[in-house]
Amino acid sequence: MVSDSSTGRKNSRLHKSLRFPDLFSIATGAMISSGLFVLPGLAYYYAGPSAIAAYVIAGILILPALFAKAELATAMPKAGGDYYFIDRSLGHLAGTVAGIAAWVSLSIKTAFAFVGIKVFLEVLVPGTYSMEITLAALAVFTFLNLRSASHAGRAQVFMVTGLLTILLVFSVLGNLHTSAARMLPFAPNGIRGIVEATALIFVAFGGLTKAASVAEEAANPRRDIPLSMMASLAVVTFLYFTSVTVCVGTLEGGVLAASMTPLSDAAATFAGRTGFIVMAVAAIFAFLSTANAGILASARFPLAMSRDRLVPAVIGRIGSRSGTPWFSIALTSVFIASMLFVNFVRLVKMASAMQIFLFMLTNVVVIVMRESRIHTYKPSFKSPLYPWMQILGTASMLFFLVMIGTDALIASSAVIFGGSIWYFVYSRKRVQRDSALLHLAARIFPGELKFRNESITRELKKVLMERDIITEDRFDRLVLRSEILDIPESMELKEFLKIAAETIAPSLEMQPAELYQLLLEREKASPTALRPGLAIPHIVVPGNGKFTVNLARCTGGINFGNPSEPVHTVFILAGTMDQRNFHLKALMAIAEITTAPGFDEAWRKCRTTQGLRDLVLLSRRRREV
């Protein structure tokens, strides 16, 4: 029995149990289902043999969205994926719409999987209770996901491993029996046919980014999220290409265009009834895999929205023993069950339209997050070719959105409109938070726009501390209490030391003149400028049990004795003799911080003193707790 706290906000921590094999299997299993075992026939109907090219094109065009989500997920590894990214960057209205659209789209794609199970059960065992068995499968995977994410993850690894093995054998044997004559004419419906097929099957790649929606449950999101997504795309695109080539090369065009079981029909041409049965069983495994991954990932969208008070708190309840969002999982499963009775082709097009819309927004989000210059936005993976990759991704998604068809656009627009109504009726009055878009606007209009608060900056700081497993040590606590000098103009060393002494003296219970003299004598004895741009003045002061760490940035530069190499970054350490051991530890911490790649540029770009403080606090270094 699942127990929970009284509200989703009292017990909202998810277990970090998913590793690379789990994340790879979630992404891979989510893609290899209807996109491969059902859609090749529909794609052939639109594009003929060039359906092969349509799959490859879709795999290439997903790259901007993959890079965008990998960057965002490593910077913000939180449950909700698309919803969380869009809400924190573009604001609550966009976030509410995106959260509902993502949940509906992913749930519909999961419903495809159960439809596929039903189709193949009817093919394998005519007259069976296919709908009843399909609903039973939905109940089983709902139960698995209620148990824990790790149980669902282990089941996913097992299913995907078997599935990839079967598909690899099918591709190798099938390509030995293909006929080049069936590849011609390659594009009977021209470019338009290829474009329509690509837009239709784009949803097949939508599962690739499911790993991002469970990033909060990843044990090592910095490494495993981007690596699992890229490995999954490479493997799946290869299998799409080889498998669809087998279908086109072994089946008559009319047969393939009308087939709802194209891989099984193709296997039957060179392996007989045995081949048909093996591929039908593989298809069922594929659909089971997608169904499991779909429930796991799509249930995280309502959870994330509940945490933000955009939907009722009850939806975000998490089981105290299982660590899973049980109410959200149950709600998602009920919605999936209702979708089993809707027309399949309409489902495909509607899910594709919403998925394309979300991919388009995700590319926009990367641009907004980077240009907002929020100092706590620190992805461990950065999308290459910025911003051209994002511009290309946005433009291509917009093009396919137009090509997807009127019915799908109307249905998707209804979801967007409904999400907007929900925001204004329920969500708007319950939450106020800054977004990255406001930070970007403040950069463009610095004198006209003021932040309500720095909530997004503080929130991302907490996310980074959780991601990098940062537990504050004594050095961090001293930095939190430190005085930070941010001096725009250039100055001489003595002038700077006077300002520093006046600032620091009260915390050491000393007179500024006495502290200034100690700092000056230290510089005369041995200059503390350690390298171009960095100095670490450190002195021993009278008394016992005293130690301070203070930071300073001088944009114009301080002359520490070499005018050609002005100092812009200063750490001032002052402590009593009994603190010598910690003095050495503080010097080691500063050395780790200031030698990190990109530190000098990040220090220069910080817009506030809090940004300077956070740059030090969020550094990756060894900590003694």
Residue pairs with C-beta under 8 A, 6 or more apart in sequence:
2 146
2 319
2 321
2 322
2 326
3 319
3 320
3 321
4 11
4 317
4 318
4 319
4 320
4 326
4 327
5 11
5 317
5 318
5 320
7 313
7 314
7 316
7 317
8 303
8 306
8 307
8 313
8 314
8 315
8 316
8 317
8 318
8 325
8 327
9 307
9 313
9 316
11 317
11 318
11 320
12 307
12 316
12 318
13 318
13 323
14 79
14 149
14 216
14 217
14 318
14 323
14 324
14 325
15 148
15 149
15 150
15 217
15 323
16 216
16 217
16 218
16 219
17 148
17 149
17 150
17 153
17 217
17 219
18 26
18 149
18 150
18 153
18 214
18 217
18 218
18 219
18 224
19 218
19 219
19 220
19 224
20 220
20 223
20 224
20 227
20 228
21 153
21 157
22 150
22 153
22 154
22 156
22 157
23 211
23 214
23 218
23 224
23 225
23 228
23 229
24 160
24 211
24 228
24 231
24 232
25 153
25 156
25 157
25 159
25 160
25 161
25 289
25 293
26 153
26 156
26 210
26 211
26 214
26 228
26 293
26 296
26 297
27 207
27 208
27 209
27 210
27 211
27 228
27 229
27 232
27 233
27 293
28 160
28 164
28 232
28 235
28 236
29 156
29 159
29 160
29 163
29 207
29 286
29 289
29 290
29 292
29 293
30 109
30 206
30 207
30 208
30 210
30 289
30 290
30 293
30 294
30 297
31 204
31 205
31 206
31 207
31 208
31 232
31 236
31 290
32 160
32 163
32 164
32 167
32 236
32 239
32 286
32 289
32 290
33 112
33 113
33 116
33 207
33 286
33 287
33 289
33 290
34 109
34 112
34 113
34 115
34 116
34 204
34 287
34 290
34 348
35 201
35 203
35 204
35 205
35 240
36 167
36 204
36 239
36 240
36 243
36 244
36 263
36 286
37 116
37 120
37 261
37 262
37 263
37 264
37 279
37 282
37 283
37 286
37 287
38 112
38 116
38 119
38 260
38 261
38 262
39 200
39 201
39 204
39 348
40 51
40 243
40 244
40 247
40 248
40 256
40 259
40 262
40 263
41 256
41 257
41 258
41 259
41 260
41 262
42 197
42 200
42 201
42 345
42 348
43 51
43 54
43 55
43 197
43 200
43 201
43 244
44 51
44 197
44 247
44 248
44 253
44 256
44 257
44 262
45 257
45 258
46 189
46 193
46 196
46 197
46 200
47 53
47 54
47 187
47 189
47 193
47 194
47 196
47 197
48 185
48 186
48 187
48 188
48 189
48 193
48 253
49 182
49 183
49 184
49 185
49 186
49 187
49 188
49 248
50 186
50 187
50 193
50 194
50 197
51 197
51 244
51 248
52 241
52 244
52 245
52 248
53 186
53 187
53 194
54 194
54 197
54 198
54 201
55 201
55 204
55 237
55 240
55 241
55 244
56 237
56 240
56 241
57 194
57 198
58 198
58 201
58 202
58 204
58 205
59 205
59 233
59 236
59 237
59 240
61 198
61 202
61 393
61 396
61 400
62 202
62 205
62 208
62 233
62 359
63 233
63 389
63 393
64 359
64 363
64 383
64 389
64 390
64 392
64 393
64 394
64 396
65 209
65 359
65 362
65 363
65 393
65 397
66 208
66 209
66 229
66 230
66 233
67 383
67 384
67 389
68 362
68 363
68 365
68 366
68 383
68 389
68 390
68 393
69 81
69 82
69 85
69 209
69 212
69 229
69 362
70 212
70 225
70 226
70 229
70 230
70 381
70 383
71 366
71 379
71 381
71 382
71 383
72 85
72 212
72 362
72 365
72 366
72 369
72 379
73 81
73 211
73 212
73 215
73 221
73 225
73 226
74 215
74 221
74 222
74 225
74 226
74 379
74 380
74 381
74 467
75 369
75 377
75 378
75 379
75 380
75 460
75 463
75 464
76 84
76 85
76 88
76 215
76 460
76 463
77 215
77 216
77 218
77 221
77 225
77 463
77 466
77 467
78 84
78 215
78 216
78 304
78 463
79 213
79 214
79 215
79 216
79 217
79 300
79 303
79 304
79 307
79 325
80 87
80 99
80 102
80 213
80 300
80 301
80 303
80 304
80 305
81 102
81 209
81 210
81 212
81 213
81 214
81 215
81 297
81 300
81 301
82 98
82 99
82 102
82 209
82 212
82 213
82 301
82 358
82 361
82 362
83 95
83 98
83 99
83 102
83 103
83 301
83 304
83 305
84 95
84 304
85 362
85 365
86 94
86 95
86 98
86 99
86 358
86 361
86 362
86 365
87 94
87 95
87 96
87 98
87 99
87 308
87 310
87 435
88 95
88 435
88 436
88 456
88 459
88 460
89 365
89 368
89 369
89 372
89 435
89 436
89 437
90 361
90 364
90 365
90 368
90 435
90 436
90 437
91 435
91 437
91 438
92 308
92 310
92 423
92 427
92 428
92 431
92 433
92 435
93 420
93 423
93 428
94 361
95 305
95 308
95 310
96 305
96 310
96 419
96 420
96 422
96 423
96 427
97 416
97 419
97 420
97 423
98 358
98 361
98 419
99 301
99 302
99 304
99 305
99 310
99 419
100 301
100 415
100 418
100 419
100 422
101 354
101 357
101 358
101 412
101 415
101 416
101 419
102 213
102 298
102 301
102 354
102 358
103 298
103 301
103 302
103 332
104 335
104 354
104 415
105 206
105 350
105 351
105 354
105 355
105 358
106 206
106 210
106 213
106 294
106 297
106 298
106 301
107 294
107 298
107 332
107 335
107 336
107 339
108 339
108 347
108 350
108 351
109 203
109 206
109 207
109 290
109 294
109 351
109 355
110 290
110 291
110 294
110 295
110 298
110 336
111 336
111 339
111 340
111 342
111 347
112 290
112 344
112 347
112 348
112 351
113 286
113 287
113 288
113 289
113 290
113 291
113 294
114 134
114 137
114 138
114 287
114 291
114 336
114 340
115 134
115 340
115 344
115 347
116 283
116 284
116 286
116 287
117 130
117 133
117 134
117 137
117 284
117 287
117 288
117 291
118 130
118 131
118 133
118 134
118 340
119 130
119 260
119 261
120 261
120 264
120 280
120 283
120 284
120 287
121 128
121 130
121 133
121 134
121 284
122 128
122 130
123 261
123 264
123 280
124 277
124 280
124 281
131 340
134 340
135 337
135 340
137 288
137 291
138 291
138 333
138 336
138 337
139 333
141 152
141 288
141 291
141 292
141 295
142 295
142 329
142 330
142 333
144 151
144 152
144 155
144 292
145 151
145 152
145 292
145 295
145 296
145 299
145 324
145 329
146 319
146 322
146 324
146 326
146 329
146 330
147 322
147 324
148 322
148 323
148 324
149 214
149 217
149 296
149 323
149 324
152 292
152 295
152 296
153 296
155 292
156 289
156 292
156 293
156 296
159 285
159 288
159 289
159 292
160 289
162 282
162 285
163 282
163 285
163 286
163 289
164 235
164 239
166 278
166 279
166 282
166 285
167 239
167 243
167 282
168 239
170 243
170 246
170 263
170 267
170 279
170 282
171 239
171 242
171 243
171 246
173 270
173 271
174 242
174 243
174 245
174 246
174 249
174 250
174 266
174 267
174 270
175 242
175 245
175 246
175 249
176 270
177 246
177 249
177 250
177 269
177 270
178 245
178 246
178 248
178 249
178 250
179 249
179 250
180 249
182 248
182 249
182 250
182 251
182 252
182 253
183 248
183 249
187 193
187 194
189 196
195 400
195 403
196 403
198 400
199 352
199 356
199 400
199 403
199 404
200 348
200 349
200 352
200 404
202 352
202 355
202 356
202 400
203 348
203 351
203 352
203 355
204 240
205 233
205 236
206 351
206 352
206 355
207 290
207 293
207 294
208 229
208 232
208 233
208 236
209 229
210 293
210 294
210 296
210 297
211 218
211 225
211 228
211 229
211 232
212 225
212 229
213 297
213 298
213 300
213 301
214 296
214 297
214 300
215 221
215 225
216 300
218 224
218 225
221 467
222 380
222 381
222 467
222 468
223 380
225 381
226 381
243 263
246 263
246 266
247 256
247 262
247 263
247 265
247 266
248 256
250 266
250 269
250 270
251 259
251 262
251 265
251 266
251 269
255 265
256 262
256 265
259 265
261 280
261 283
263 279
263 282
263 283
264 275
264 276
264 277
264 279
264 280
264 283
265 276
266 279
267 275
267 276
267 278
267 279
268 275
268 276
271 278
294 336
295 329
295 332
295 333
295 336
298 332
299 325
299 328
299 329
299 331
299 332
300 325
300 328
301 328
302 311
302 315
302 316
302 325
302 328
302 331
302 332
303 315
303 316
303 318
303 325
303 328
305 311
305 315
305 316
306 312
306 313
306 314
306 315
306 316
306 328
307 316
308 431
308 433
309 427
309 430
309 431
310 423
310 426
310 427
310 430
310 431
311 426
311 427
314 327
315 327
315 328
315 331
316 325
316 327
316 328
317 325
317 326
317 327
317 328
318 324
318 325
318 326
319 326
339 347
346 407
346 408
346 411
349 404
349 405
349 407
349 408
349 411
350 407
350 408
350 411
350 412
352 404
352 408
353 401
353 404
353 405
353 408
353 409
353 411
353 412
354 412
354 415
356 397
356 400
356 401
356 404
357 397
357 401
357 412
357 416
359 393
359 397
360 393
360 394
360 397
360 398
360 401
363 389
363 390
363 391
363 393
363 394
363 397
364 390
364 394
366 383
366 386
366 390
367 387
367 390
368 436
368 437
368 440
369 377
369 436
370 377
370 386
370 387
371 440
371 443
372 436
372 437
372 439
372 440
372 443
373 439
373 443
373 605
373 607
374 436
374 439
374 456
374 457
374 460
375 457
375 602
375 605
375 606
375 607
375 608
375 611
375 614
375 615
376 457
376 458
376 460
376 461
376 464
376 614
376 618
377 436
377 460
378 464
378 618
383 389
383 390
401 409
432 452
433 455
433 456
433 459
434 451
434 452
434 453
434 454
434 455
434 456
434 457
435 456
436 456
438 449
438 451
439 451
439 456
441 449
442 449
442 450
442 451
454 610
457 610
457 614
461 614
461 617
461 618
464 470
464 618
465 618
468 618
468 620
470 617
470 618
470 623
471 623
471 625
472 480
472 617
472 623
472 625
473 623
473 624
473 625
474 582
474 624
475 549
475 585
475 586
475 589
475 623
476 617
476 623
478 547
478 548
478 549
478 586
479 549
479 551
479 613
479 616
479 617
480 613
480 617
481 507
482 548
482 549
482 550
482 551
482 613
483 503
483 504
483 507
483 550
484 550
484 551
484 552
484 553
484 609
484 612
484 613
485 499
485 500
485 503
485 550
485 551
485 552
485 553
485 554
485 570
486 552
486 553
486 555
486 609
486 612
487 496
487 499
487 552
487 553
487 554
487 555
487 556
488 554
488 555
488 556
489 554
489 555
489 556
490 554
490 556
490 557
490 558
490 559
490 566
491 554
491 556
491 558
491 559
492 558
492 559
493 523
493 558
493 559
493 560
493 561
494 520
496 552
496 554
496 558
496 570
497 516
497 519
497 520
497 523
497 537
498 512
498 516
500 519
500 537
500 550
500 552
500 570
500 572
501 512
501 513
501 515
501 516
501 519
502 512
503 550
504 515
504 548
504 550
504 572
504 574
505 511
505 512
505 514
505 515
507 548
508 515
508 541
508 543
508 546
508 548
508 574
509 543
509 546
510 541
510 542
515 541
515 574
518 539
518 540
518 541
518 574
519 537
519 539
519 572
522 528
522 537
522 538
522 539
523 537
523 560
523 561
527 560
527 561
528 535
528 536
528 537
528 538
528 560
529 535
529 560
529 561
529 562
529 565
529 567
530 536
532 565
533 565
533 566
533 567
533 568
533 569
533 600
534 567
534 568
534 569
534 570
534 594
535 558
535 560
535 567
535 569
535 570
535 571
536 570
536 571
536 572
536 573
536 587
536 590
537 570
537 571
537 572
537 573
538 572
538 573
538 574
538 583
538 587
539 573
539 574
540 574
540 575
540 576
540 577
540 580
541 574
541 575
541 576
542 576
543 576
544 576
544 577
544 578
545 576
545 578
545 579
546 574
546 575
546 576
546 579
547 573
547 574
547 575
547 576
547 579
547 582
547 583
547 586
548 572
548 573
548 574
548 575
549 571
549 572
549 573
549 586
550 571
550 572
550 574
551 570
551 571
551 572
551 612
551 613
551 616
552 569
552 570
552 572
553 568
553 569
553 570
553 603
553 606
553 612
554 566
554 567
554 568
554 570
555 568
555 604
556 566
557 566
557 567
557 568
558 566
558 567
558 568
558 570
559 566
559 567
560 566
560 567
568 600
568 603
568 604
569 594
569 600
569 603
571 590
571 594
573 583
573 586
573 587
575 582
575 583
585 624
589 621
592 619
592 621
592 622
593 599
593 616
593 619
593 621
596 619
596 620
596 621
599 615
602 615
603 612
603 615
606 612
606 615
